[in-house]
Amino acid sequence: MNSMEKRAVIIGGGASGMIAAATAASRGIETVLLEKNEKLGKKIYITGKGRCNITNQCDIEDIIENTPGNASFLYSALYSFDNNRLRELLRELGVPTKVERGGRVFPVSDKSSDVIKALNKYMNRHNASVRLKKEVSGIRVSGGSVEGICTSDGDFISASSVVIATGGLSYPSTGSTGDGYRWAKKLGHTITPLSPSLVPLETREGWVKELQGLALKNIRVKALTTQGKSIREEFGELLFTHFGVSGPVILTISRFICDWIKDGVKLRIDLKPSLSHEKLDARMLRDFSESPNKQAASCLDGLLPKSLAGVIITLSGIDVQKKINQITREERQRFINILKGLELNVTGLRPFSEAVVTAGGVSTGEVDPGTMESKLVKGLMFAGEVLDIDALTGGFNLQIAFSTGYVAGMSCR
Ligand SMILES: Cc1cc2nc3c(=O)[nH]c(=O)nc-3n(C[C@H](O)[C@H](O)[C@H](O)COP(=O)(O)OP(=O)(O)OC[C@H]3O[C@@H](n4cnc5c(N)ncnc54)[C@H](O)[C@@H]3O)c2cc1C
C-alpha cells in the first residue's frame, strides 16, 4: 500500500467489529473485516436467550450508572452513538425494535439472527468486504504506527488503521479467546486483571444440591466480606444449581465481588424481605395452630417450597419428624432467623465459559475516549469488550460495543 492509500482492517465480526466496519466503509475508506469463524456474530446469536437485548431505552446517565467498569470513559462514545441512534439504524435496516420490562430493547421479531442480518446488510451497503475463516495472528507496527496485520495462513494485509474488536474471554466457543489482549500487551498496553463477570457463583454448602433447579422470586441477597462489610445488595430472582447459585441477582452480585473473592465472600439471603421477623412469627403460629399434630415441613407450604422448607428446618436444628406442637419457641426463632438470613459461603466464580462478560481488559487510560485510538500506537483502535469496560445486564454491554465500534469506525483514516 503506498502512502496515499487508506485501508481499514477490522478484526472481529461481532457487534463492535461489524458496526466499525460499516461506519469506516461509509466514509469512503476501503474496509476489510476479518473474522476467524465461519460466520459473523456468533455471540450476538446467543444474546438475550436468542432474542438479543440490543440496548436499553434509558438516559445516557442511566447507562453510565449500569456500567460498573470504567463508565466515565464512555460519555463521548455514547453521545456520538446512543440507544436512539442504534434503534433508528436497525429500523432503517428493516429490524424494528420494542421496549420491554426495565427498558430492555429487543427486535420486534424476537430473533437475534435478524440483528446479525441487519448489520451484514449495513456492511454490504457500504461495500465493506468481509472475509470469514480468516484468523489474524498479529499486528505489525513500525515507527509507532500500524502497518497492517498478519493472518494465521501466512497473509499480510497492509492497513492505515486497524480496529481490534476481538471481544473478551467469555463464551470462548463464540470466538472470543482473548487474542486482542495478547496483541495489545505485546504493543505495550496495560491489560487490567481479567475476571469472569455476570457469572454464577460456587458455594461451599453441600445442601444447595438438594435445591438444584429451584428458582426463588422476590428475595433479597446481600454480599458481605468475611469481616461483615457489605459489598452489594440486590433484590429479585435467584436460582439454586448443583454447584451453588445463579439467576439475575447473582449475576449482578458477581460483578461486585470479584475483587473480594480471594478473601472470602458470604451471601446473606432474606427469603421473605416483605415480612418482618414479628410478622413471620405470627404467621407461623397461625399456620401451626391450624394443624398442631402435623410435621412442620407439611405446614409451611404457603410460606416456602417444600424442598427449601426441609433444608431450613434441618439448618435450624429441628428434627424433621417433630410434630408442630412439639416445636419450641427457640426453635421457631432459629427457623425465622435463617429465613431472614440464609447464609452461603462463596468459594469462587464459575469460569469464563459461563460468564456473560469479561471485566478488565485494555486499560482505558491508554485509549483516547473520543476516537478509541491507542495513545501508544497510531492508527490502532479498540472497540467492544476487549476494552476495560463492562456493564450489568439489560442491554448495556451491546450498546457499549455498538457505541465504541461506531467511534472506532469514525476514526479510521
Ligand atoms: C450468553 C450471553 C448472552 C448475552 N446477552 C446479552 C444481551 O442480551 N445484551 C447485551 O447487551 N449483552 C449481552 N451479552 C454480552 C454481549 O454479547 C457482548 O458484550 C458483546 O457481544 C461483545 O461484542 P464484541 O464485538 O466486543 O465481541 P464479540 O461479540 O465477542 O466478537 C468478537 C469477534 O472477534 C472474533 N475474533 C477473535 N479473535 C480473532 C482473530 N484472531 N481473528 C479474527 N477474528 C477474531 C471472534 O470470533 C468474534 O466473532 C451476552 C453475552 C453472552 C455470553
The ligand as an SDF file (V2000), in Angstrom:
LIG
                    3D

 53 58  0  0  0  0  0  0  0  0999 V2000
  -24.7730  -15.8250   26.7310 C   0  0  0  0  0  0  0  0  0  0  0  0
  -24.5920  -14.3350   26.5620 C   0  0  0  0  0  0  0  0  0  0  0  0
  -25.7080  -13.5240   26.4960 C   0  0  0  0  0  0  0  0  0  0  0  0
  -25.5450  -12.1470   26.3680 C   0  0  0  0  0  0  0  0  0  0  0  0
  -26.6670  -11.3840   26.2480 N   0  0  0  0  0  0  0  0  0  0  0  0
  -26.5320  -10.0510   26.1170 C   0  0  0  0  0  0  0  0  0  0  0  0
  -27.6730   -9.2370   25.9080 C   0  0  0  0  0  0  0  0  0  0  0  0
  -28.8080   -9.7360   25.7330 O   0  0  0  0  0  0  0  0  0  0  0  0
  -27.4790   -7.8890   25.8500 N   0  0  0  0  0  0  0  0  0  0  0  0
  -26.2420   -7.3190   25.9600 C   0  0  0  0  0  0  0  0  0  0  0  0
  -26.1340   -6.0970   25.9300 O   0  0  0  0  0  0  0  0  0  0  0  0
  -25.1420   -8.0740   26.0860 N   0  0  0  0  0  0  0  0  0  0  0  0
  -25.2500   -9.4150   26.1440 C   0  0  0  0  0  0  0  0  0  0  0  0
  -24.1140  -10.1860   26.2420 N   0  0  0  0  0  0  0  0  0  0  0  0
  -22.7950   -9.5220   26.1840 C   0  0  0  0  0  0  0  0  0  0  0  0
  -22.5060   -9.0860   24.7430 C   0  0  0  0  0  0  0  0  0  0  0  0
  -22.9200  -10.1170   23.8670 O   0  0  0  0  0  0  0  0  0  0  0  0
  -21.0250   -8.7900   24.4910 C   0  0  0  0  0  0  0  0  0  0  0  0
  -20.5580   -7.8920   25.4610 O   0  0  0  0  0  0  0  0  0  0  0  0
  -20.8080   -8.2020   23.1090 C   0  0  0  0  0  0  0  0  0  0  0  0
  -21.3750   -9.0410   22.1220 O   0  0  0  0  0  0  0  0  0  0  0  0
  -19.3250   -8.0020   22.8210 C   0  0  0  0  0  0  0  0  0  0  0  0
  -19.1750   -7.6470   21.4670 O   0  0  0  0  0  0  0  0  0  0  0  0
  -17.7230   -7.5600   20.8290 P   0  0  0  0  0  0  0  0  0  0  0  0
  -17.9360   -7.1510   19.4030 O   0  0  0  0  0  0  0  0  0  0  0  0
  -16.8330   -6.7300   21.6390 O   0  0  0  0  0  0  0  0  0  0  0  0
  -17.1270   -9.0230   20.9050 O   0  0  0  0  0  0  0  0  0  0  0  0
  -17.6270  -10.4340   20.3160 P   0  0  0  0  0  0  0  0  0  0  0  0
  -19.0800  -10.4150   20.0420 O   0  0  0  0  0  0  0  0  0  0  0  0
  -17.0930  -11.4520   21.2170 O   0  0  0  0  0  0  0  0  0  0  0  0
  -16.9110  -10.5160   18.8890 O   0  0  0  0  0  0  0  0  0  0  0  0
  -15.5350  -10.7340   18.7400 C   0  0  0  0  0  0  0  0  0  0  0  0
  -15.3020  -11.4120   17.4220 C   0  0  0  0  0  0  0  0  0  0  0  0
  -13.9020  -11.4020   17.1320 O   0  0  0  0  0  0  0  0  0  0  0  0
  -13.5680  -12.6210   16.5170 C   0  0  0  0  0  0  0  0  0  0  0  0
  -12.1340  -12.8610   16.7140 N   0  0  0  0  0  0  0  0  0  0  0  0
  -11.4850  -13.0360   17.9020 C   0  0  0  0  0  0  0  0  0  0  0  0
  -10.1720  -13.2360   17.6820 N   0  0  0  0  0  0  0  0  0  0  0  0
   -9.9840  -13.1730   16.3390 C   0  0  0  0  0  0  0  0  0  0  0  0
   -8.8460  -13.3200   15.4990 C   0  0  0  0  0  0  0  0  0  0  0  0
   -7.6450  -13.6010   15.9910 N   0  0  0  0  0  0  0  0  0  0  0  0
   -9.0010  -13.1870   14.1630 N   0  0  0  0  0  0  0  0  0  0  0  0
  -10.2380  -12.9460   13.6210 C   0  0  0  0  0  0  0  0  0  0  0  0
  -11.3470  -12.8220   14.3710 N   0  0  0  0  0  0  0  0  0  0  0  0
  -11.2340  -12.9270   15.7240 C   0  0  0  0  0  0  0  0  0  0  0  0
  -14.4230  -13.6410   17.2540 C   0  0  0  0  0  0  0  0  0  0  0  0
  -14.5560  -14.8330   16.5190 O   0  0  0  0  0  0  0  0  0  0  0  0
  -15.7350  -12.8700   17.4190 C   0  0  0  0  0  0  0  0  0  0  0  0
  -16.6210  -13.1080   16.3390 O   0  0  0  0  0  0  0  0  0  0  0  0
  -24.2570  -11.5630   26.3300 C   0  0  0  0  0  0  0  0  0  0  0  0
  -23.1320  -12.3970   26.3820 C   0  0  0  0  0  0  0  0  0  0  0  0
  -23.2970  -13.7580   26.4810 C   0  0  0  0  0  0  0  0  0  0  0  0
  -22.0720  -14.6390   26.5270 C   0  0  0  0  0  0  0  0  0  0  0  0
  1  2  1  0
  2  3  1  0
  2 52  2  0
  3  4  2  0
  4  5  1  0
  4 50  1  0
  5  6  2  0
  6  7  1  0
  6 13  1  0
  7  8  2  0
  7  9  1  0
  9 10  1  0
 10 11  2  0
 10 12  1  0
 12 13  2  0
 13 14  1  0
 14 15  1  0
 14 50  1  0
 15 16  1  0
 16 17  1  0
 16 18  1  0
 18 19  1  0
 18 20  1  0
 20 21  1  0
 20 22  1  0
 22 23  1  0
 23 24  1  0
 24 25  2  0
 24 26  1  0
 24 27  1  0
 27 28  1  0
 28 29  2  0
 28 30  1  0
 28 31  1  0
 31 32  1  0
 32 33  1  0
 33 34  1  0
 33 48  1  0
 34 35  1  0
 35 36  1  0
 35 46  1  0
 36 37  1  0
 36 45  1  0
 37 38  2  0
 38 39  1  0
 39 40  1  0
 39 45  2  0
 40 41  1  0
 40 42  2  0
 42 43  1  0
 43 44  2  0
 44 45  1  0
 46 47  1  0
 46 48  1  0
 48 49  1  0
 50 51  2  0
 51 52  1  0
 52 53  1  0
M  END
$$$$
